[in-house]
Amino acid sequence: MPVDTRPTFVQSLLAGGVAGTSVDLLFFPIDTIKTRLQSSQGFRAAGGFSGVYKGVGSVVVGSAPGAAAFFSTYETMKQALPLSERLAPVKHMVAASVAEVTACLIRVPTEVIKTRMQTSTYGALGSSSFSAAKLVLSNSGLRGFYRGFGITVMREIPFTSLQFPLYEFLKLRLSQKLGRKPLYAHEAAACGSIAGGVAAALTTPLDVLKTRVMLDTRDASKSKLPSLLTRFQTIYITEGPKALFAGVVPRTLWISAGGAVFLGVYEWAVHGLMGL
């Protein structure tokens, strides 16, 4: 394969879908535990260690198109941005940020359903992802599916702005050290694991806020919901600073391992598609 070969839009779309589905299904139980640790009702009341695959149906529906949208946008933006290689980290930050906003348009509705299923927010009424989706629609309308969109974007942009420049930098340095390009999938996976773990740990407070917003089932048309700053202050004052890092260990482990699978499978799928 030539050194300057880059994946096409369709190749990025397909490879991203495969990568997203793989990682979400494989690490779903860890994500469930992390979400329950972050919920205001407490880990045990939210379900503890039981039913760790509750809400997996929404992930099956949303992970492939969400990841496909991310990678196709990311690869397109990397090629389209008129920035020199000296500004490569800036290019990767901008490309990843635009890609995340695009992916969030697909991912947030499934995240809302998933978090409420994981914490049994609707009890027996929400026995499946489909029934939970109907409850969101009946209680809050279409806007209810985008509860937490703003904080999700606020979490994802810093996360990807850390993860992808670091990922691209680690790949570049490893390629230079090994004297070849492209890297094998397992080598790219190692770079993805390190980059994902660092970004995950540093952005955990934003993830806690995202979880709390998505689990708030109050009707925004009938009562004014607290601002993100108010939520942050409430958590800090009433639960202590440790609450802002609730779930940091499973989140870091999940995204570190997930980053290895996500980016490793993506590179493997891209190389396979480009070889066809």
Secondary structure as a PSIPRED ss2 file (coil, helix, strand):
# PSIPRED VFORMAT (PSIPRED V4.0)

   1 M C   1.000  0.000  0.000
   2 P C   1.000  0.000  0.000
   3 V C   1.000  0.000  0.000
   4 D C   1.000  0.000  0.000
   5 T C   1.000  0.000  0.000
   6 R C   1.000  0.000  0.000
   7 P C   1.000  0.000  0.000
   8 T C   1.000  0.000  0.000
   9 F H   0.000  1.000  0.000
  10 V H   0.000  1.000  0.000
  11 Q H   0.000  1.000  0.000
  12 S H   0.000  1.000  0.000
  13 L H   0.000  1.000  0.000
  14 L H   0.000  1.000  0.000
  15 A H   0.000  1.000  0.000
  16 G H   0.000  1.000  0.000
  17 G H   0.000  1.000  0.000
  18 V H   0.000  1.000  0.000
  19 A H   0.000  1.000  0.000
  20 G H   0.000  1.000  0.000
  21 T H   0.000  1.000  0.000
  22 S H   0.000  1.000  0.000
  23 V H   0.000  1.000  0.000
  24 D H   0.000  1.000  0.000
  25 L H   0.000  1.000  0.000
  26 L H   0.000  1.000  0.000
  27 F C   1.000  0.000  0.000
  28 F H   0.000  1.000  0.000
  29 P H   0.000  1.000  0.000
  30 I H   0.000  1.000  0.000
  31 D H   0.000  1.000  0.000
  32 T H   0.000  1.000  0.000
  33 I H   0.000  1.000  0.000
  34 K H   0.000  1.000  0.000
  35 T H   0.000  1.000  0.000
  36 R H   0.000  1.000  0.000
  37 L H   0.000  1.000  0.000
  38 Q H   0.000  1.000  0.000
  39 S C   1.000  0.000  0.000
  40 S C   1.000  0.000  0.000
  41 Q C   1.000  0.000  0.000
  42 G C   1.000  0.000  0.000
  43 F C   1.000  0.000  0.000
  44 R C   1.000  0.000  0.000
  45 A C   1.000  0.000  0.000
  46 A C   1.000  0.000  0.000
  47 G C   1.000  0.000  0.000
  48 G C   1.000  0.000  0.000
  49 F C   1.000  0.000  0.000
  50 S C   1.000  0.000  0.000
  51 G C   1.000  0.000  0.000
  52 V C   1.000  0.000  0.000
  53 Y C   1.000  0.000  0.000
  54 K C   1.000  0.000  0.000
  55 G C   1.000  0.000  0.000
  56 V H   0.000  1.000  0.000
  57 G H   0.000  1.000  0.000
  58 S H   0.000  1.000  0.000
  59 V H   0.000  1.000  0.000
  60 V H   0.000  1.000  0.000
  61 V H   0.000  1.000  0.000
  62 G H   0.000  1.000  0.000
  63 S H   0.000  1.000  0.000
  64 A H   0.000  1.000  0.000
  65 P H   0.000  1.000  0.000
  66 G H   0.000  1.000  0.000
  67 A H   0.000  1.000  0.000
  68 A H   0.000  1.000  0.000
  69 A H   0.000  1.000  0.000
  70 F H   0.000  1.000  0.000
  71 F H   0.000  1.000  0.000
  72 S H   0.000  1.000  0.000
  73 T H   0.000  1.000  0.000
  74 Y H   0.000  1.000  0.000
  75 E H   0.000  1.000  0.000
  76 T H   0.000  1.000  0.000
  77 M H   0.000  1.000  0.000
  78 K H   0.000  1.000  0.000
  79 Q H   0.000  1.000  0.000
  80 A H   0.000  1.000  0.000
  81 L C   1.000  0.000  0.000
  82 P C   1.000  0.000  0.000
  83 L C   1.000  0.000  0.000
  84 S C   1.000  0.000  0.000
  85 E H   0.000  1.000  0.000
  86 R H   0.000  1.000  0.000
  87 L H   0.000  1.000  0.000
  88 A H   0.000  1.000  0.000
  89 P H   0.000  1.000  0.000
  90 V H   0.000  1.000  0.000
  91 K H   0.000  1.000  0.000
  92 H H   0.000  1.000  0.000
  93 M H   0.000  1.000  0.000
  94 V H   0.000  1.000  0.000
  95 A H   0.000  1.000  0.000
  96 A H   0.000  1.000  0.000
  97 S H   0.000  1.000  0.000
  98 V H   0.000  1.000  0.000
  99 A H   0.000  1.000  0.000
 100 E H   0.000  1.000  0.000
 101 V H   0.000  1.000  0.000
 102 T H   0.000  1.000  0.000
 103 A H   0.000  1.000  0.000
 104 C H   0.000  1.000  0.000
 105 L H   0.000  1.000  0.000
 106 I H   0.000  1.000  0.000
 107 R H   0.000  1.000  0.000
 108 V H   0.000  1.000  0.000
 109 P H   0.000  1.000  0.000
 110 T H   0.000  1.000  0.000
 111 E H   0.000  1.000  0.000
 112 V H   0.000  1.000  0.000
 113 I H   0.000  1.000  0.000
 114 K H   0.000  1.000  0.000
 115 T H   0.000  1.000  0.000
 116 R H   0.000  1.000  0.000
 117 M H   0.000  1.000  0.000
 118 Q H   0.000  1.000  0.000
 119 T C   1.000  0.000  0.000
 120 S C   1.000  0.000  0.000
 121 T C   1.000  0.000  0.000
 122 Y C   1.000  0.000  0.000
 123 G H   0.000  1.000  0.000
 124 A H   0.000  1.000  0.000
 125 L H   0.000  1.000  0.000
 126 G H   0.000  1.000  0.000
 127 S C   1.000  0.000  0.000
 128 S C   1.000  0.000  0.000
 129 S H   0.000  1.000  0.000
 130 F H   0.000  1.000  0.000
 131 S H   0.000  1.000  0.000
 132 A H   0.000  1.000  0.000
 133 A H   0.000  1.000  0.000
 134 K H   0.000  1.000  0.000
 135 L H   0.000  1.000  0.000
 136 V H   0.000  1.000  0.000
 137 L H   0.000  1.000  0.000
 138 S H   0.000  1.000  0.000
 139 N H   0.000  1.000  0.000
 140 S H   0.000  1.000  0.000
 141 G C   1.000  0.000  0.000
 142 L H   0.000  1.000  0.000
 143 R H   0.000  1.000  0.000
 144 G H   0.000  1.000  0.000
 145 F H   0.000  1.000  0.000
 146 Y H   0.000  1.000  0.000
 147 R C   1.000  0.000  0.000
 148 G C   1.000  0.000  0.000
 149 F H   0.000  1.000  0.000
 150 G H   0.000  1.000  0.000
 151 I H   0.000  1.000  0.000
 152 T H   0.000  1.000  0.000
 153 V H   0.000  1.000  0.000
 154 M H   0.000  1.000  0.000
 155 R H   0.000  1.000  0.000
 156 E H   0.000  1.000  0.000
 157 I H   0.000  1.000  0.000
 158 P H   0.000  1.000  0.000
 159 F H   0.000  1.000  0.000
 160 T H   0.000  1.000  0.000
 161 S H   0.000  1.000  0.000
 162 L H   0.000  1.000  0.000
 163 Q H   0.000  1.000  0.000
 164 F H   0.000  1.000  0.000
 165 P H   0.000  1.000  0.000
 166 L H   0.000  1.000  0.000
 167 Y H   0.000  1.000  0.000
 168 E H   0.000  1.000  0.000
 169 F H   0.000  1.000  0.000
 170 L H   0.000  1.000  0.000
 171 K H   0.000  1.000  0.000
 172 L H   0.000  1.000  0.000
 173 R H   0.000  1.000  0.000
 174 L H   0.000  1.000  0.000
 175 S H   0.000  1.000  0.000
 176 Q H   0.000  1.000  0.000
 177 K H   0.000  1.000  0.000
 178 L H   0.000  1.000  0.000
 179 G C   1.000  0.000  0.000
 180 R C   1.000  0.000  0.000
 181 K C   1.000  0.000  0.000
 182 P C   1.000  0.000  0.000
 183 L C   1.000  0.000  0.000
 184 Y C   1.000  0.000  0.000
 185 A H   0.000  1.000  0.000
 186 H H   0.000  1.000  0.000
 187 E H   0.000  1.000  0.000
 188 A H   0.000  1.000  0.000
 189 A H   0.000  1.000  0.000
 190 A H   0.000  1.000  0.000
 191 C H   0.000  1.000  0.000
 192 G H   0.000  1.000  0.000
 193 S H   0.000  1.000  0.000
 194 I H   0.000  1.000  0.000
 195 A H   0.000  1.000  0.000
 196 G H   0.000  1.000  0.000
 197 G H   0.000  1.000  0.000
 198 V H   0.000  1.000  0.000
 199 A H   0.000  1.000  0.000
 200 A H   0.000  1.000  0.000
 201 A H   0.000  1.000  0.000
 202 L H   0.000  1.000  0.000
 203 T C   1.000  0.000  0.000
 204 T H   0.000  1.000  0.000
 205 P H   0.000  1.000  0.000
 206 L H   0.000  1.000  0.000
 207 D H   0.000  1.000  0.000
 208 V H   0.000  1.000  0.000
 209 L H   0.000  1.000  0.000
 210 K H   0.000  1.000  0.000
 211 T H   0.000  1.000  0.000
 212 R H   0.000  1.000  0.000
 213 V H   0.000  1.000  0.000
 214 M H   0.000  1.000  0.000
 215 L C   1.000  0.000  0.000
 216 D C   1.000  0.000  0.000
 217 T C   1.000  0.000  0.000
 218 R C   1.000  0.000  0.000
 219 D C   1.000  0.000  0.000
 220 A C   1.000  0.000  0.000
 221 S C   1.000  0.000  0.000
 222 K C   1.000  0.000  0.000
 223 S C   1.000  0.000  0.000
 224 K C   1.000  0.000  0.000
 225 L C   1.000  0.000  0.000
 226 P C   1.000  0.000  0.000
 227 S C   1.000  0.000  0.000
 228 L H   0.000  1.000  0.000
 229 L H   0.000  1.000  0.000
 230 T H   0.000  1.000  0.000
 231 R H   0.000  1.000  0.000
 232 F H   0.000  1.000  0.000
 233 Q H   0.000  1.000  0.000
 234 T H   0.000  1.000  0.000
 235 I H   0.000  1.000  0.000
 236 Y H   0.000  1.000  0.000
 237 I H   0.000  1.000  0.000
 238 T H   0.000  1.000  0.000
 239 E H   0.000  1.000  0.000
 240 G C   1.000  0.000  0.000
 241 P H   0.000  1.000  0.000
 242 K H   0.000  1.000  0.000
 243 A H   0.000  1.000  0.000
 244 L H   0.000  1.000  0.000
 245 F H   0.000  1.000  0.000
 246 A C   1.000  0.000  0.000
 247 G C   1.000  0.000  0.000
 248 V H   0.000  1.000  0.000
 249 V H   0.000  1.000  0.000
 250 P H   0.000  1.000  0.000
 251 R H   0.000  1.000  0.000
 252 T H   0.000  1.000  0.000
 253 L H   0.000  1.000  0.000
 254 W H   0.000  1.000  0.000
 255 I H   0.000  1.000  0.000
 256 S H   0.000  1.000  0.000
 257 A H   0.000  1.000  0.000
 258 G H   0.000  1.000  0.000
 259 G H   0.000  1.000  0.000
 260 A H   0.000  1.000  0.000
 261 V H   0.000  1.000  0.000
 262 F H   0.000  1.000  0.000
 263 L H   0.000  1.000  0.000
 264 G H   0.000  1.000  0.000
 265 V H   0.000  1.000  0.000
 266 Y H   0.000  1.000  0.000
 267 E H   0.000  1.000  0.000
 268 W H   0.000  1.000  0.000
 269 A H   0.000  1.000  0.000
 270 V H   0.000  1.000  0.000
 271 H H   0.000  1.000  0.000
 272 G H   0.000  1.000  0.000
 273 L H   0.000  1.000  0.000
 274 M H   0.000  1.000  0.000
 275 G C   1.000  0.000  0.000
 276 L C   1.000  0.000  0.000
